[in-house]
């Protein structure tokens, strides 16, 4: 099942797919970038909104438990060890769902995310690995229901999941499982290819790229070789200011809070970081059985100075990418220090969430100030408050 054509124009749109459906006007009540209501949506999905008095819920949203996790035997072609696609595979194998909506590689460009409707357990293998760009995943909802699929799982990023949850009651599904992956700094596939060209003289040979929590980017190549690039040595200054579109610079849901289970890396310290958010999330994790190794998440270092530096650099960037102007001779030293003494584990995850909160405020304030009171939830202001970011007149709902 493939999609063709262009999506209707929308301001602040990541082409989640709703605008391509039979009723594109639903974007007005489903889009994360118009007037999101996270307390109401969290209550609808999880039975309660985030509780700021509970450890880490202000940052990460409602959850029952957090764990570090890895498949004991990694799946070939997986971005990490294959947790997300294995869950999808087992949902199909156990007959718990009829179909899984996810993304796989485009036949002509393996980095381009192509929406897929998978109905065979073995078909989930095609969805392994990372894609970069926008995919109209939710445009497959109507064809899926029309084909008779009433029990569905969706693997999606936050802007897709918010729209899915907003319209969930209208879909007539008997069962819906949502596996979420964290996301914020997405870009177009075309722009991503420009980034690859800056990283290597042979960009077409790159088969794998991952921003790791130990402050390096990992590259793998077709010949089996690997390369690690410290964050501070990335050619960020060579990227255009709009490399990350305004949608991604103003995303307020890095951790995919409306998923049943979030599978990401930020708090994993080299493993995956799972937030089991509700009973369905427990069901999904349970499908992995003894094939997954679980442990408690760790937390090291202090985030305050890192976040403060990011906030100041974002202010100075005047709407572009926040660059740290570190002398070339000092970069190797700082690159050595960061993974040893910088925030790690849950502290790294908290730092990234606070950075995103500050970034959303600053970029909207600069480029779309009239949208601020509708787009920025109260918890984002709370996250940004320690860094002297307070709502100005007209920026917060009364």
Beta strands, then each sheet from edge to edge (+ up, - down):
strand 1: 65-71
strand 2: 99-106
strand 3: 109-118
strand 4: 151-156
strand 5: 175-180
strand 6: 206-211
strand 7: 216-221
strand 8: 226-230
strand 9: 261-264
strand 10: 272-276
strand 11: 292-295
strand 12: 299-300
strand 13: 344-345
sheet 1: 3+ 2- 4- 5- 9- 10+ 1- 11+
sheet 2: 6+ 7- 8+
sheet 3: 12+ 13-
end
